[in-house]
Amino acid sequence: MTTIAVTGASGFCGSHVATLAAARGADVLCVGRRPGPVGRHVPWDAESAPPDLAGADLVVHCAAAVGDPVPGSPAEATMRAVNVDGTARLLEAAGGRPVVWVSSSSVYAPGPGRDRITEDHPVGGQLNAYGRTKAAGEALALAAGAVVLRPRAVYGPRDPHLVPRLLARVRAGRVLLPGPDVVLSLTAVENLADACLEAAGWRPGAYNIADPVPYRRDEAVRTVLRAHGVRARIHHLPVSLAWGAAAAAEVLGRLRPGVEPPLTRYAVDQLAHRVVLDVSKAESQGWRADRTLADYATATSTVRPWRADAG
């Protein structure tokens, strides 16, 4: 029986990887501060010593510090300690075992030319600490011969980030989005989990991971809102105005370093511009994504009945 160590197995992506690995017959080591949903718990704090990976045949590294903090905040320092220094500790502990390292499309340079992003797109110029530390961490992983996966905007059951932030933006029955409608790649967590397990046999290097087709942004937002029982109209804010508001929010956010700004330039960039991942490199390895946003909406609607927004 194959033994798979999954770091961050108590978190969003890691819990899905661990559960899927167990369902496919693997023995799972849930490596992190808290136990995972299956298998045996191996305690590890990514900010301290290397983990004990004894008995593992494969390591899937999902542990990460996630967020969009202001520069110089304690959260930014934590991101570096976990996403960069923690990666170095993990690679040391892996000791030559195959490693699948979960990165992010946030490592790609912002700006034009993201209509069909391949893995050769420039990495740099990231707009927040998360993108910068994930880029630094994946550089260590790539140098060590790992397979690096770059999903975009991961969503799905138990998502603590993307969907909750969207729902929190609904005000008086409205959602403000920067600029006109655009096309975006999204990644179902089930597709990412499947790729994490399939990637063990891939050639070392970086691979984009996303749903089978990109989505129109506005319709994707409506789909998620309907699935969660929220009725809201979409209003478009000029990109220049949204960018200025985000820059101001970041400046004000430095006065409250423990709280993330309500709007950031990174968020505006990710929502206002076409960002589509080319997944042909992963598909050339035989991988195919089969989950879509429609599957998520159907599953979510069955457990959360539709309601009208109070506003």
N, C-alpha and C positions, 0 to 999 in steps of 0.2 A: 504494500500500500504506500502511495506517495504521501509524504508529509510536507505540508505547505505552511510556512510561517507568514502570517498576515499582520503587519504592523498597523496600528490604528483601527483594530478590528471592532472596537466599541463605537467608532464613529460612523458617519454616513456611508461613504464609499467602502470603507474597510469591512463594515458589517455585511454588506451585500456580497463582497468577495468571499468572505469567510463562509457565509451561508451557502453560496453556490458551490464552493469547493467541497464542503461537506456533503452536499446533495449529489455531487459527482463521485463520491466515494473516497475522498482524500481524508487523511488525518490532519486536523487543523490546529496550529498553535496560534492563539490570539495574543499578539505581542503588544503591550501597551499598559497604560496606567490602570485601566479597568478591564474586567473580563469582557469577552466578546459574546456573541449569541450562541456559539457552538464551540466544541473542542476544549482544549486545555489553555488556561491563562498563564502566560509568561510575563510577569511584571517588568515594565520598562518605562523609564522616563527619558524621552528623547533629549532632554537637556542635561543628562548626567552621563552615565557610563554606557558602553556598548551593550546591546542585549545578548541574552543567552539563546543562541539559535541551534543548540545541540539537537541533532536528530532531523533537522529540516533539510529537505531535498531542494526546495524552491523558496525564495523569499519574495513576497509581494509587498512593496513599501507604500502604504496609503497614508501613514501618519503625517500630519501637516498642521501647521498653524495657519488658519484661514481668516481673512478679513480685509478691510480697506482702511487702515489707520492713518492718521496724519504723520508726516515725517518727524522723527525724533521722539515719538511716543514710546512708552514701555511696551506696547503691543508690537511695534516694529522690531524692538530688540528681541522680543520673544520669537518673532518669526525667523529672525536670523539664527537664533539658538536652536530652533526646531528644524527649520527647513534646510539649513546649510550645515551647521555643526552636527545636528542629529543625523543627517545623511552620511557625514563622514564616519560617525560612530557605527551606523548601520552597515556601511560597506566594509568597515574593519571587521565587524562581527561575522559578516557573510563569508569571509574567508574563501573566496573563489566559487561559492555556490551561485547558481543563476539567480539574478535579481531582476524583477520587473518593478520599475520605479514610476509611480503615478505623478506626472507633472501637470501642466496646464497650458492651454493656448495663450494664457496671459503672458507667456514668455516672449511672444512674437512682438516685433516692433509695431507701434501704432502708426496710423497714417494711411495713405492710399495704397493700392495694390493688394488688397485683401479679398478680392473677388473669388479667388481660388487658391487658398494658401497651401503650399506644399511644405514639407519639412525643411526645405532649403530657404524658406523665407527668413529674413534677418531676425536674429534674436538680440534684443537690446532696446534701450530707450523706454523701458517699462514705466508706466505712469503711477505705480504704487509699490509699496514694500512687498506685497504678496508676489507680484510678477517678478520683481528683482530677486527675491530670495528663492523663488522656484527656479529661476534661470540659473542662479549660482549653484543650487543643489543638483539640478539635472546635469550641469557641466561636470560635477564630480562623478555622478552616476555613469554618464557616457564615457568618461575617461577610464572608468573601471570595467567597461564592457557590458553594462546593463542594457536592457531593453527599456526605453523611456516612452511612456504613453502621454499624449497631449490631448486630453478631451477639452471641450468648451461648454461652459454653462451646464454643469451636471445637475439633473433634476430627477425626482422620483420619490418613492415612499420614504418617509422619515427625513426628507430634505430639510436641514436646519438653516439654510442660507438663501438660496435663490427665490423659491416660491414665497417664504415668509416675508422677504423684503418687498416683493411685488405686492402682496396683500396689504402690507403696511402702508403702501403708497396710495391706496384708495382713499380719497377724501371727498365727501359729499357726492358720492356717485361718479367721481371722475378720476382718471389716471392721466397724469401728464407724462408724455414721452418726447424726447428731444428729436426734432427734425421729422421729415416725412417718413413713411413706411419704408423699411429696408428688408433685405433677406439675410437671415442669420442661421448659423449652425448651432444646434443644441445637442446634448449627449444624455440619453437616458442612462441612469445608473446601472440598469440591467445590461445595457450594451457595454459599458465600461467594465463591469465585473466579468463578463464573458471574455472580453479582450485581455484582461489581466491574466486569466487562466490559459487562454490560447497562446499568449505571447511567450510563454516559457520556451517554446521551440523556435522562436523567430531569431533572425540575425540581429546582433546588437545594433542599437541605433534608436532614433526617434521615430515615432509613428503617431499620426493624427488619428483620433477616435471620435466619431460623431454618428448621429442618427443617419438612416439611409438617404434622406433628402433634407435640405435646409428648409426653413420655414419663413413665411412672411411674418415679420415681427408683430404687427398689430393683431393679426389673427391668432398667433400663438398666445399673446397676452389674453385675448378674449377667451380662448380655449381654457386656459388655466383658471381664469376668474370664474367662468361658468362651472368648471369642475368643482370649485370650492364654494359654490353657491353665492357668488358675489356678482351683482349687476353693476356695471360701471361703464361709462362712456370714455373713449380715448380722445384726448385733446393733444394736439401737436404744439410743442414749444419751439421757437426758433433755436437752432443749435448754438448760435452765438450767445443768446441770452442764457441758455442752459449752461454753457461753458463758463460764462462770467459768474453765474450763481454758484457753480461748483467751486470755482477758484476762491470766491469769497467765503464759502462754507469751510473750505480747507484752512483758510487763514483764521477764521473764528474758532475752528476746531482745535487749534494749538493752545487756546485758552483752557480747553478741557481735554487734556491729553488722554484721559481714560475712556473717552466716548468717541465713537466713530462719527464723522460728519454725516449729515442726512443726505448729502449729495457730493460726489467727487468727480474730478475730471476723468478718472478711469471709468466710472459708471457711464458718464456721458459718451465717451469714446466707444464703449462696448455696445451701447444701444443706438447710437446715431448713425453708425457707419456699417456698410455691408461687410460682414465677416463670415466667410464660408470656408470650411476646412476641406481640403482634398484628402480623402481617405483611401485613395487607390493603392498606396504603399502597403497599408495594413491588409487591404483586400487581396493584394498579390500573394500574401501569406496564407490565403484561404479563409480569412475572417470575413464575416458578414454581419452587419447590424440588423436586428429584426424587430426591435422595439421602437415605437414612435410616440409622439406626444398624444396622439389619439388613444393609444393603449393606456397611457397614464390617466387621461381624462375619464375614460370609461371606468377604470378601476377605482379612481378617486370618487367619482360620482356615486358609485354603489355603496360607499361607506359614509359619504357626507351629502345628505340631500340638499337639493338646490334651494336657495332662499333669495329673496330680494334684498339688496343692500338698504340699510336703514336710512342712508342719506338720499 
